[in-house]
Each structure stands twice: as C-alpha cells, then as structure tokens.
Amino acid sequence: MRLLSIQVGRPQLVMRNDEPVSTAIFKQPVSGRVMLRTLNLDGDRQADLTVHGGPDKAVYAYPAEHYEFWRAEFPEMDLQFGMFGENFTVQGFSENTLNIGDEFRIGSAIVRVTQPRMPCYKLGIRFGRSDILKRFLASERTGFYLAVVQEGEVGAGDEFETLKRNEPSITINEVTRLYSSDRGNVELLRRAVAVAALPDSWRLYFQDHLNKL
C-alpha cells in the first residue's frame, strides 16, 4: 500500500449556472514532503466547512486503481490524479476490505479511516457533468476520508504501514450501501451504530433509520 501522489488546493471561485461558487476541488500535485496536520495538509483548505473538512475529514484518499474504470467510462476526458479532489492518490486499497477505524502509519504521521466520500454538486462542476454524482455513488468507488491521529510529514512514494485493523467493524463499502441502497438492512445498521470509530453524524443517521424499522 503506497502513496502515489499528493494534491492540495485552496478555495477559488468558479461559475455554475451563471453564479459564482467557491470550491477547493481543483487540487494540484505537490512535490517533496508535506506536513499533515489535524485538519488538513499544509497548503490545502476546504471551501464549505459545513460539509467538508474537520477532524474526521482531514484527508481524502482515492485509489489509483479506480482511474482505469473512469477512463473507460469517460474516454474523452483526460483524467489525471487529483481529478476527484483527493489529497492522496493511493495504491493497494479497496473499499471492500478497508474497515472504519483501521489505522496506518504514513511517513511520520498516523491516520485513521473514518468514512466514505459522499459526492456533492461540486464533483459535477469538476467533471462538467451532473450525472457523475449518481454514477460515482453507484460505482462504490468512493474513496475514503482519514483522520489524523498523529501529525507528521508525508511524501509521494511513502508506504502505508498497518498499525491496527479495527475489528469488529464495517467496511467503507458497507457504509456506502447503507446510505445508498441497503437502508433496510437491520443487521448491518446495528453493526454500524456499534462502531465507535464511525463519526457521530453517521452513527446518529443510521440509528435514526434503525429506530424507524
């Protein structure tokens, strides 16, 4: 498991339906080592802190292996690392096996897996097409967010060292399915709300669904 590329970006104004929108989804690769802090990488910011950023979403990671799928879906587009707004383009991770709460050392930092990425309209801005939102969610190629347990320096080429496999837990894809297509799965909902490493917003959301069943 390896970090292939690091991307950062600051909010900028872009036009959407003739209206200006502030977004930091247009990220650029950086070279050398970068300080990873509790809320983000040096040089990186989020535009709308009500839905982006915070300790549970300090870093967005996206598997490089997914790019082959999306290049086949959109052959007319030049899809370079960072296209999904990810900070880390990573190799060797799968949403099917990555547990909420798993911890890794990367460089001199320690990070914890917290949740999948749920797409918003700004991904549509980045791709120039609104259908990417449904296609992204349906693909279950969501990537995942990381919390920073220990600040430190990271750089492209660093290997991820597994420090902890959080078990029992749920995988990134199981959280995505509970949100998008499997909301009536009582057993999985119960497992989800029992995972302490899952952010409170998700646990409360799933507990509410469980209470209604």
Buried (B, 14 or more C-beta within 10 A) or exposed (E): BBBBBBBBBEBEEBEEEEEEBEBBBBBEBBEEBBBBBEBBBEBBBBBBEEEBBBEBBBBBBBBBEBBEEBEEEBEEEEBEBBBBBBBBBBBEBEBEEBBBBBBBBBBBBBBBBBBBBBBBEBBBBBBEEEEBBEBBBEBBBBBBBBBBBEEBBBBBEBEBEEEBEBEEBBBBBBBBBBBBEEBEBEEBBEBBBEBEBBBEEBBEBBBEBBEEE
